[in-house]
Each structure stands twice: as C-alpha cells, then as structure tokens.
C-alpha cells in the first residue's frame, strides 16, 4: 500500500519534465502526487512552468473535470480565441467543469508559474484540441491514448 503522505523533499525528487504528446515544445515539470499515495479516481499534480512556457495545447475535456490552484508566480490563462485571456497569480483558483468546453492552457509570466492541478479520472475521456484539429482519446482501462483528427469548423 502507498504511504498516505508525501514529504516536500520527495515531491521535489519526483518532478520531471514532460513534453506535451501533441506538441513537444510545450514542456511542464510535473509530479503526480495522487499516484504516489494511491489515488485512482482523481489525479493531482504539482506543476512548474519555466518563464514564458505554455503548459499545453489549448484543450477541453468531454468527461474529466479539471482544477488549478496557483501556488507561485504569475501568467495568463489562455482561452484559445473563444474568450478573453486572463491574468492569474498566486492564490488564484481556476476550474473547468465538463459543461464549459472552453479550450484553455497557461502561459507562464517572466518569473514562471507553479500550480497544483487535478481532476476526475474517468475510465475513458476525450480531450479536444480545437486549434490543431486533433483529439486525444484517453482509455485508462486499457492504459492507452489514441490521437484522432477532428474536422475543421
């Protein structure tokens, strides 16, 4: 059984660079905290973005909900042209229920950005990337991800 507590030094040792599967230029340094303590229904990650780095390709989920709590630094919440980009800073909380369907990502400011992110982990989810006309089918039951093309609108 996994331990129920992760010490700060352990969390720091778990942080690893992870390029985005659809755009390797978007790299976040992250550690899956939830996995380390045996959580299976929610995912929780500590993430750091280098100065001016974008967290991911703007996206939204069909099934999984997401949240973000800004720990340090500042940046912008990017809204993929469907809304106003919004400044974020330490202490801010952002949530995306599946009903939102708002494509989003973060862009770190000059001092970088550090946040906790998490969300539900449904057995199967589809993550849409409308700016690049792709989707990622996440099948946690089979342990596989499949990239599919989406029609241009």
N, C-alpha and C positions, 0 to 999 in steps of 0.2 A: 504494500500500500504506500502511496506517495505521502510525504510529510504534508501537514496542513499549513506550514509556514515556510516562507522563503525569506531568507535574510538578505539585506541590501547587497552584501558582497557577492552572494550567489547570483542575484539578479544581474549585477554588473557583469559577471563572468558569462552569463547566458546571452548577452546582447551580441547579435551578429548581423552583418549587412545582408539585406535581402532585396535583390533587384525584383522589380515587378515582372511577372511572367509574360506580359504583352508589350512591355517597353523597359528594357534593361537600363535605360538612362535614369529611371526613377528608382532610387535606392533609399530604403529606410533601414535604420539599425533597430532591430526589434528582438524582444524575448517574449515567448509565450508563457505567461505566468500561470494561466489556468491549466495548461497541460502539465506543468510541473507539480501541481497539487491535486491532479486527478479529476479536474472538472471536465465534463463531457457535453453538457447541454448549453454552456456558454463559453465563449472564448474571451480571454482578457490578455492584452499585450501591452508592454511598455515599449514605446517607440520614440526614437530620436531622429530628427531630420537635420542634416547639415545646413548651414546657411544657404538660403535661396533654393534649396532642393524641393522638388514636388514629390508628395507622398506616393502617388499612384496615378493611373489614368483615371480621369473623372468617370464615375460609375454610380450605379444604384443596384440594389438587390430586390429580387422578387419575393423572397421568403425570409431571409435573415434581417433582423433589425441591428442597427449599429449605434454606438455612442462614442464620444470622445470627451475627455477631460484634460484641458491644457494644464500641464504642470509647470513648465518654464518656457521662456521665450515668447515670441510673437510671430504672427504670419497672417496669411489670408486663407479664408475658406473660399475655394474656387467653386463656382456653380455652373460651369460648362455652358455659359451663354444663355442659360434659362432663368437667370436671376442675377441679382447683384452680388459680386464678390464682396465678402465681409471680413473686416479685420478681426483677428482673435488674439487673445493674450492669456497669460497665466491666470487661472481661476475660472475661465470660461468653460461652459459645458455645451456640447452640440449633440443632438440626437436625430436619427433618421429612422422613423418607422417605415415599414414597407409600403404604406399608403402614400408616402411622399414622392417617390420615384424621381427625386431630384439628383441629377448627376453631381458628384462632389469629389473634392480632393483638397489637400492642404498644400500651400506654398509657404515654406519657412521664410522668416524675415532674416535680417543681417546677423542676428545672434543665434539663429537656429530655432528649433521648436521641439519640445518634448511633451508627450502626452500619453495618457492611458487610453486605449481603445478596446472596445469589446462589443459583444453582441451575441445573439442567439446562434446556435449551431444546429440547424435543422438537417435532417438526413440528406436532403437534396435542395440545392439553391441554384438560381441562375443570376449571374452578375452581368449587367449590361454596361457596355462602354460605347455610348452613342457617338462620340466624336470620332472614333475609329471604326465604327460599324462592326463591332465584334461583341460576342457574349462568351462568358465562361460558365459552363455547367459544372458545378461542384457537387460531386457524389461522394459524400462521406461514408456511405455504406460500403462502396466498392473501393474507396481510397483513391479516386481518380478525378482528374479535371479534364474537360474537353472544351476546346476553343471552337466556336462556330461563327460563321459570317452572319451578320444581320443586314436586312435590306436598308438601303439609304432612303431617308424620308425627305 
